[in-house]
Amino acid sequence: MGLYAATSIGVGAMIGAGIFSIFGTAVQISGNAVYISFIIAGMIALLNTYSYAKMGVRYPSAGGPVEFLLKGLGDRVLTGGFNLLLWVSYVFGLSLYAKGFSFYAVTFLPPGSAQIWTNFFATAIILVFTAINFIGSKAVGKSELIIVSIKIGVLLLFATGGILYMNPGNLSASTWPSSKNIFFGAGMVFLAYQGFSLITNAAEDMKNPEKTLPRALYLSVVLVIIIYVSVSLAVIGNLSIPEIGNAKGYALAAAAKPFLGELGFKIMAFAALFSTASAINATLYGGANVSFMLAKDGELPEFFERKVWHRNPEGLFVTSSLVILCANFIQLEGIGMLASASNLIIYVAINVSHLRLLKETGAKPYLIWASLFSSLIFFGVLVYYELVNSKIILELLVITVFFCFFAEWGYRKYSGRSIKERTD
């Protein structure tokens, strides 16, 4: 897997359901300053990218963050709980992407089509990419590169046209909301950047990972920041805040109508399908690898370690099965917050782990501390926002975190197994 294929995994995971699903909600929070929120969130993502790059080069592994936690925190319940939380966050994210894909797919059916089609498309897209991932990492890289290239092309076309036809008055700083709302919006859109870490899961499949991994990480985040800001300007420049509120679930498609008409709406709907599909492709690849690493390192029952056709795709199959169940039987309102908050907890743990390994990674301490504190602040922003707006989501988060650590404690107590550390 070369630089562009590796970069495409990160870009594909980031530009997925995020920009299409949460954009309308983010605008309701940060108004016409939403592009500032994307910039702030992108800077925090870059800080975490530095930490992941240093750790990924020093400890290349298909488990990515799983290996980072083990190296810094050691073999203990804390490490296992974080690892399980990471896997659960992948399941949450994949469920969101699959559901998002199905919602866009249904818009191409005749009005009034049966609700069952939503579940059908959500299940079908997971099965398709399970098959692609089963073929191997090269197939993942190639398929992701094709999908991401098409997606970026469409989004850049939309952003260019939208910026050329936009009304500059819509961007006036005099109508910005309070700085508090801009940061709340940044906390919300941070979810849209949380796919870059999946690149580290492919470290063992890369050509020259010492150079390819850091370049792929930085390149993917920078490209996504540029795309998000450009798309934000295009939408804000062509739609008023009330119009975006009315088209909350499909704001990007609605913004294409003023300069591309109905054709533009359809083009952006197709772009949404490509985006959610590529996010599924990239996240399933990383999530399956993490699942396998958990099993191989002694954290899931031995049933999941059985060889299938002399390979180890059971992590892929288990992850896919859980995603299909969640996408078909769980309402996904608030699932984005759960995925985002879970990932921020993991980022904090990764940075704490990294602080204990500075001599081995050669990272600059002040950048790791900055990454740690910024992640903590953003987690606090999300918690505060949900405390004010939806306490039930916080309760679900607490239950999820408790379950991960309790399950790890219980399994260790009754099995006596421990996490195996890789040899350098």
N, C-alpha and C positions, 0 to 999 in steps of 0.2 A: 504494500500500500504506500503510494507516494504522497507528496505534499498536498496536491490538489484533491486527491481522494480523501485524505485524512481531514483536510480543511472542510470538505463538503459534509462530513459527518457532523462536525460542530455547527456549521451554518444550517444544515438541514434540521438538526435538533432544536436550534434556537428559533429559526424562522418557521414556526409551525403554527400550532393553534394559538400561540401567544399574540402575535400582531393582529391576527384576524378576530380572535375571540374576545380579548380583553381591551381592545382599543377603545371601544365605545364607553366601557366602564371607566377607563382611565381618564377620558375626556370629561366625564361627569365629575371627576374629582379635581383634576388639575386644569380643566378648561383649555383655552387656546395656548397655554404654556406646556401642553403635554409633551412637546418635543424637548423641552428642558428636562422634564422628568425622565425621558429616555436617555438623555445625555448623562444625567446624574447616575442613573442605574447602570449605565454602560461603564462609567468610571469605576464603580464598585466591582463590577464584573472583571474589569482589567486587573484590579488589585488581586483578586482571587486567582485570576489566570496566571499571574506571576508565581504564586505559591504552587499551583498545580504543575506548572512547567518545570520548576525546580525539582519537585518531588517525582514527577513522571520520568524525568531523565535519569534520576538516581535510582529509582525503583520501577523500571518498566515491567508492567504486568497486565494481564487481561482483566484483572480485578480492579485496576485503577485505584480509586479512593479506598477500597477495601484494604489494599496492601499498604497505603499510606497510614491508615489508622493503626494497623497492626505494628508497623515499624515504630511509630512514635508512642503509642499508648500501651503496647504490649498485649499479651494474651490474658484478657480479663472480660468480665461481664460487660463493662463499659464499652469496650471495642466491639463485642458481638452485638450489643444493642444498637449501636450506631450503624453497623453493617446491615442489620435487618431493617432499620429505618430507611437506609438508602435504597434498599431493594423495594420496600413499600412505596417510596416516593416515585420510583420508576413505574410501578403498577398504576399509581394515581395519575401520573402524567400520561401514560399510554392510554388509559381509559378516557381521559379528557380529549386527547388527539383523535381517538377512534370515534368518539361521539361527535366531535367537531366535523370530522370528515363526513359522517353520515348525515348531519344536518345540511351541509352544502350539497351533498349528492342528491338528497331528496328534493331540492329546489329545481332539479332538472326533470322531475317527474310531473305528470299532470296534477293540477291543483286538487286537493282532497284525497290524495293517495293514502292508503292505509298506513297507520303508524308502524306496523310491523316492518316496513321498509327501512326505518331508521335502525332497528336492531340488525336487520339483514346486512346493511352496508357496513355497520360497525364491526360485525363479526367477519365479514368477507375481507375487509382490508387488513385485519390482523392475520388472518389465515394466509393471505397472499404474501405478506412480508415475513411471516414465519417460514414459508417455503424458501424465499429468497435468502434469508439468513442461514437456513439450514445448508444451503449450497456451500457457503464459506465466506471468509472475509473479503476475498477478491470480488465476489459477486455483490457484497454489500457496498464496497467502495465504488464499483462501476455503476451500479444502479443509483446510488446516492448522487454521484457526480452528474449523471444525466438529469435526474429530477431537480437537483439544486440549480443547475445551469438554466433550465427552463424557467424555474420559479424566479430566480434573480432577474432574468431577462424581462419577464412580465412586470415584476415590481418596479424595476428601474424605468421601464417604459411608462408605467402609470405615474411614478413620481415625477419624471421629466415633464410629461404632459400636464400633470396637475399643477406643478410649480409655474409653468409657462402661462397657464390660464387662471391662476389663483388671484383672489382679491386681497391685496396687501393689507387692507384695513382689518381683515379677519385676524391678523397676527399682531395687532397693536398691543404693546406692553401695558398700555393704560387699562386694558380690560383683563389683565392677568388676575388670577385669584391670589389669595394670600400665600406666602412662602410655605406655610404649614401644609396647605393643600398640594402644592407642587411636590413636596417630599412624600406626602401620602400617595400621590400618583406614582412617584418613583418606586415606592415600596410595592405598589401593585404591578407595575410593568417590569419589575425585576424578574418576575417569572419568565418573561420572554427571553432572558439571557441565560437561563439555567441549563442549557444543553451543551455548553462548551466542554464541560468536564468529561463528556463521553469520549472525547478524543483520546484521553489517557487510557481508556479501556482497550484501545487498538494499538497500544505502544509495541506489543510483542509482534504485531503483524506489519510494522512499518519498516521501510528501508531507512537505515541510518537514523534511528529514533532520537539520538542525541541532538541532531539538527532539525529533523522533521517535526518532532513533537512540539517544541517551543514555537517554531514558526507557524505551525498549523493552529495552535492555540491563539496566538496573538492575531494572526491574520483573520481567523474566523470572527473573533470579537470585534475587531476594528471594522470589518466589512459589514457586520450586522448593525453596529452603531450608525454607520453611514446610511444604511438602507432604512433603518427605523426612523431616523431624523428626517430623511427625505420624504418618506411616506407620510409621516406626521404633518409635515409642511403642506404636502399635496392635499391631504384630507381637510385640514383646518382652513386652508386657503380657498377651498371650493364649497364648503358647507358651513353654515352657522352652527353654533353650539346646540340650539334647539333641534336643528335638522339631524345632527349627529345623534342626539338623544332619541329621536324617533326611529333612526336606523341603527340602533345600538348593536344589534347582532350582525349587521352586514355593512358597517360604516364605510369600509374601503370600497366595496362594490357601489354603494350609493354615491360616493365621491367621484367615481368615474363617469357618472351619467352626464354632468354638466358639459364635459368636453368630448366624451366618446359615445354618449347616448346609451341605448339598450345594449348595444354590442359591448360597450365598456363594462357594463354590469356583468354580462356573461363571462367576459375575459377574466375579470377579477374573481368571479365565482370559481372558474377553472383554476386560477392561481391559488385559491384557498384549498382546493382539492389537492393540488400538488404539494402545497406547504404542509398540510396535515399529514399527507402520505409520507413525505420525506422525514417528518418528525417521528412518525411511527417507525420508519425504517431504521433511523439512527438510534433512537432510544431503545428499541427492541434489541438491537445489537449489543448496546452497553448493558442493558438490564439483564439480558440472558447471560452475559459474561459474568456479571456480578453474582447472579443466582448460582452459576456453576462454581465460582470461587468460594461462595459461602458453603456449598455442599462439599467441595473438595477439601476445604480447610476445617471441616468438622462442625458446621453450624446448622445444617439441615439433616434430617434423618437419612440414614444410609440408603434408603430406597431411591433417593434422587441421584445417587452416585453410580448407579448401574450403567454399564456400557451399552450403547445402542449402535449397532452396526460398526463396532470397534471405534466409535467416536464418543463424544460427550455432549450431545445436544439436549440432554434432559432439562438443563436450566432454561433453555429456549422454550421447550414445550410447557414446562410448569409456569413460566412467566406469562406466556401467551394465553394459557388456559385461564389464569386468574384475571388477566385483562379482559378477556371475553366475558367472564362472569360479571365483573364490575361494570363494564360498558352496557350490558344488557339488563342488569337488575338494580343498579344504584343510580339515583339522581345525582347529577354532577354539579348542582349549584353549590358553590363553595369549595369544590374539589381543587380548583386552581390555587386557592389560598392554602389548602392543606399541603399540596405539592410544593408550593413556594416556601412555606414555613419549614417543612421537613428538610428541604435542601439547605436552607439557611442554617439550620441546626447542624447539618453535616459540614457546611463550610466552616462554622466556628470550631467544630471538633478537628477538622483537617488542619486549620491554622494552629490550634493548640498543640496538635501532634507535631507540626512542622517546627514550632519553637524548640522542641526537644531534640530536633535533628539538624539544627543549623550548621553544625560542624561538618556533617556528612553532605548536605546539599549545597553548601556555600552560598545560601541565600542571604540577602541583606535584612538584618533583623527589623529595621524600622518599617520595611515594606510588609513584612509578615504581620507585625503589630497593627499596621494600618488596615490590612485586610481583615484581621480579627475584629477590631473595633467597629469597622464599617459594617461587617456582617451582623454583629450584635445590635448595632443601631437600627439597621434595616429590619431585623427580626422584631425589635421593640416597636418600630413603626407599624408593622403588620399587626402585631398583637393589640396595640392601642386602637388601631382603626377597627379591627374586628370586635374589640371589647365594646366600642361605641355602637357598632352597626349590626353585629351578629354574634352574640355570645355562644350560640349553639355550635358555631364553627370552632371556637376555641375549645369547647368541651370535646368535640371530635378529635381535635389535635392532641389534647391531653390524653385521651383514651388511646389514640394511635401510638404515641410515644411510650406510654405505660405498657401497652401490650408488647411492643418490641423488646423492651428491657426485661419485662417479666418472663416472656417466652424464652429469651436467652438464658436468664437465670435458672428457670425451671429445666430447660434442656440440659444445661451443663450439670446441674445437680443430679439428675437421674441417669445421664448417659456417661458422665465422667470424661467426655471428650474435650479436647482443647484445639485451639487454632494452630495450625502448622505454619511456621514462618518459612518464606523462601530462602534458599541459600544464595548468596551473592555470586 
